[in-house]
Amino acid sequence: MAILLRQCDNNTLIVGRQRIVVPNAYVVDVFPAIHQQLLASNPPVAPALANEVRRHAAEQGYIFAGPVAVDLHPALSDMTVGFRIHSRISPAGGCPSA
């Protein structure tokens, strides 16, 4: 989870005094076997991760351009690390998946 929060911190966009926008759309690529385990977990992992991003942002004074979404995707076979995170700022009404 720390890497997800670091992704948030490392991709800030200062748009004005006391207005720091951070990514609100996150895609976490994980190995297919892990992906299946995460999808089957109870409670669901993706909403819990999104809640942690929202909590962290509130503590830091960050704002979002739209709703926060964390999507878990099975990684392609060429991935050599356990997971990879992509993030972007997605305006309200935009598609959260990258």
Secondary structure, 3 states (H helix, E strand, C coil): CHHHHHHHHHCCEEEECCEEECCCEEEEEECHHHHHHHHHCCCCHHHHHHHHHHHHHHHHCEECCCCCEEEEEECCCCCCCCEEEEEECCCCCCCCCC
